[in-house]
Amino acid sequence: MTQPERILIIRLSSLGDILLATPVIDRARAAWPAARITFLVDRGYADLVRTHPGLDEVVEFDAHGVHRGPGGIAALSEALRPVDLVIDLQHKVRSVLLAMLLKPARRLQLVKRGASEVVRALMGQDSILRAPHQVERYLAVLEGEAPPAPPDFVARPRLKPEPHWLEAAAARLPDAGGPYAALVLGARQRTKLWPARHWEALGRTLQDRGLRPVLVGDPANGIPAGPLAARVGGALPVFENGGLGELAGVLCRCVVVVSPDSGPAHLAAALGVPVVALFGPTSPERWAPRGERTSALTLALPCSPCSNHGSGACPLGTLACLESLSPERVAAEALRLAGWA
């Protein structure tokens, strides 16, 4: 194709997907170094995406405000023109409509399912996707359009934290109180949650080995951090209800992060922080964090994975995939990645 001068990449949500899509930025920059690359993302994630060094511009999508409905999408298309190449990694109604209105010379889009799979999904029988990894699924959108990747291209997310995020985190977690290990307690889907008693045991083990746990709570989607901190003891730091930039700073203060399959696990990996991700109902082949020092722990039970994104309840009623994932095994892996073993 003709060298594009203005490229628009669309991935509106959610945190993990956005981060796993960032290698497309690097791939596009390597392929078309002179192009102006813009990333369109939901406004809640914009500050994080702005830290990516390969972007020229980040545009905030305001789904409930100025970009609401077809009229809002039309206004957004006017503001974004001209665009030569649209890379739609969302491929839902709003992104498809926007790409059509922009009328680029070329439009690339993520194909999530074939026609038969769409019908199965509508009937509640969604096929469980394993390999390839989601990063490869995103990069495959560029196949046949972009020149071959350079030999040193590494397909993993990367972000550079803002200095003020790090400064705020240093005030919250001073050197004298560490070293720290972040325990991420929340996930949007209940079947991704590791049991509270396991977190308690893990916290005590890490404390005994000289690492101070930082409990990263999500009151709406996880285990309450305050009561857990009280049970573990030691006046543990708790981080709740902060912004993503603040969270990034906190994770950067830690020597290791332990998390369920959720956005913060991918955030830690993108920041270069060692991370242990706990997998049960979802596929680590597809969703494992990508980074220099990452580990995806799973029991690989015959019933797992049972879902593409997790669900509200275990189909078997046991949640054995996470109930039986022992805190001893998780602690050993966390200590290994932290260089504490």
N, C-alpha and C positions, 0 to 999 in steps of 0.2 A: 504494500500500500504506500501511497505518498506519505512523506514524512509529516506527521501531524504537528501543528503549531500549538494547539490548545486542546488539552486532554481533561476530561471530567471523569473522575472515579466516584461511583456512588456506592456507599455502604452506610445505611442510616443507623442501624443498631445490630445487635446489642454489644456490650463491651467485649466479650470474647471473640465474637465474629469480626468486629472492627479490627481488633488487634491481629487476628489471624489473616486479615485481608491486607495488612500493611506491606508484606513482601511484594504485593502487586505494585505498590508505589516504587519500590527499589528496582523492580524488573522494568517498569515503564521508564524510569529515569535512565537506566542503563541502555535501553533500546533507543530512546529519543531524548538525548541529553539537552537539546536546545528547546524542547517543548515547555510550555507553561502548564503545570499540572495542578489541578484544583481537586479537592476532596470535599464531597457533600456528605454531611453527617448530622444526626440529630444533635440539637444544641447542647444537650447534657454531656456529650462526649467530645465536643469541639476543642476544649482546652488541651486535652490529652493528645489529640491528633495533630494539633499545631506544633507539637514538639518534634514531629518527624522531620528530619533534615532534607528529605527528598521532595517536599511539597513547596509550591509557591504560594498557595492560598488554601484556606479552609473556609467553606461556606456553611453556616449553621441552618439546618432545616427546622423550621418552626411549624410542626404539624398541627398544633392547636391555635396558632395565631395567624400570621400573615400568609403562611403557605397552606392554609386549610382549604380543602376541597379543590375541585378542578380550576376554579378561578385563581386560587393561590398558587397552584402548580404552573398555570399559564404565566402569572406574573414572575415567578421564579425563572422560568425559561427565558423570558425577556431580559432579565438581569444577568443571566449567565452567557447569553450569546455574545460572540460566535464560539462554537465548539466544533472541532474537527473529528474528535474521537470520544465516544462515550463508552466507558467500561462499567457496566451495571452489574455489581456484585450483590445487589439486593433482589432484583427481579421480582418485584411485586407491583401491584397496580400503580402506586404513585411513581415509582421509579421508571416503570415502563412508559407511563403517560408522559413524564418529563422528557425521557429520551426521544420519544416520538415528536414532541413539540420542538425540541432543539434542532431537529433535522440535521444531524451531523453527517459528514461524509461516510463515516463508518460507525457502527454500533455493535459492541460486543456484550454478551450477557451470560450470566451464570445460568446453566440449565440444571435445575435441582432434581427434576423427575421427568421420566418419559410419560407419554399419555396414559398408559396403563397404570403407572404408579400414582398419577394424579387421581385417577378414579378410585384406586385402593385407599388413598389418603382421605378422600371425601367420604368413604364408607367406614372410616375409622380403622383401617387395616394398613397403616403406613408401613412400608418396607423399612427394615432396620439397615442403615448404611454403616459399613465398617470402613475398610481401606478403599480408596486412598485417603490420606490425611486431608483435612479441610484446607490447609495451605496449598496443597497440590491441586485441589479442586478449584480454588480461586485462580492459581497461576495458569491452569489449563485454558482459561478463557482467552489468554493471549496467544495460545498456540496457533501457528500459521499466520500470525499478524506481526508479531515482534521478531526481530533478528534473534539468533541463538544467544542464550545467556552467556556472559563472560565466564571464563573458567573459575574465577574466584567468587562467583555469585553464591551467597548463602541464603537459603529460603527459610528465614525465621524472622519473627517480628522484632522490631527494635524501636525504642523510644528514649529520648533524652530528657530527664526530669528538669523542670524549671528550678533555678537556684532558690527562689523563695519557698518552694515546696520543701526543699532539703533543709533550709534554715528553720522553718516551722517545725519540721519533724525532729531536728536536733534539739530544739527547745523542749519538745514533748518527751523525747527519749534521749536524755543526755548520756554521754559516753560512760560516765561513772555508774550508771544503772545497768549497763549491758554486760556482755553481748546479748542481743535480743533474737528471739525466734517468733515469727508471726504465726498465729493459729487463726485461720479464717473459718468462722463457724457457720456462715450462711450460704444458701443457694436458693434460687427461685423455686425449684421443684423439690418437694419434700423427700422424694426417693433418693436424692443426692446427699442428704444430710447424714453425716457420721454421728453415731449416738453420743449423747452428752457424757455418759460415763467413760467413753473412750477418750474424749477430749480431756476430761479430768485426769485420767491416768497418764495421758501423754504429757500434759502440763506438769505434773509432778515429776515424771521421769526427766524431762528436760531441765527442770529446776535442779534436781539432784545432780545432774551432769554439768551444771554451771551455765546453762542458757536461761535467760529470763523470758518467759512467754509474754507476748503482747496479744491480747484477745481482740480480734477484729470481728465485731458483732454486726448483725443486720437484724434489728428488732422485728422487722416485718417478715423476714424470710429465713429465720434460723433459730439457733439456740441463744437465749438471753446471756449476754456476756457478763453482766454484773454478778448474778448468782453463781455462775461457774467460776468467776475469779475468786469469790469468797470461799468456795469449796476447795479450790486448789491452794489458796493461801499465798502469803508473800506479797500482798498489796500489788497485784499485777496491774500493769497499764492496760487500759481498755480504750479502743477506738471505735466509736459508733457515730453514725449520722454526719460524717464529714464528707467533703467533696472528693472527687476522684484524684485531683491533684494532691490533696492532703494525704489520701491513702497511698499514692505513689511515693510520697516522701517517707511515710512510715515504713513501707516495704523496703525502701532503699536503706533504712537503718538496721535491717535485720540480716543475719548471716544465713537464714533459711526461712522459707515459708511453707507451711503445710495447709492445704486447702482441698475442699471437694472440687469436683469438676465445675468450675465457675469462673466468672470474669477475672477476679483477683489473681487466680493462678496464672492466667495468661498475661496479666499485667506484670506480675513479678518476673516472669520469664522474659518479657520484652524489655524490662529494666536491667536484666542481667543478674537477677537475684536467684540463688538456688531455690528450687521449688519441688516439693513432693505433692503430687496430685492424687487424690483418692477416687478411684473409679468403681462404680457398682452397676447401675442400670444403663450407663452409656458406654460407648466404644472408645477405648484409649487409642486404637488404631486411627480413629478419625479425629479425636478431640484432645489428645495429649498436648500439654504445653510444649512449645518449641523454644529451646534455649540451649546455652552452653552446658548448664548443669541442671537438668530436669529429670524427674523420675515419675512414672505413672504406675501406681500400685493397684493391682486388681487380683481378685481371686480366680478370675476366669471361669466362673461357674457355668454349667451347661445352659442355665436360664439367662445368662448375661452375655451381651447387652439385650435388654428387653424394650428399649426406647431410644429414639434419636436424641431427645433433649431432656429426659427425665419426665416424671409424672407425679400425680398427687398421691398415688398409693401403689405399693408393690402388687403385681398381678397375683402372686402366690401368697401374699399376706405375711411374709417372713422377713423381707429385706435382708436375707442371709448374705447377699453380696457385700454389704457394708457392716452388718452386725458381727460377722465372723472375721472381718479384717481387723486383726488384733492391734492394740496400741503398742505392744512390744515390737511388732514388725515395723510399724510406722515410725516409732522412735529410733529404731536402729537405722532406718534409711535417712531420716532427717539428720541424725548425728553424722552419718557418713558424708552426706552432701555438704554439711556445714564444716567438715574437716575436724569433727569433734570425736570421731569414733576411736 
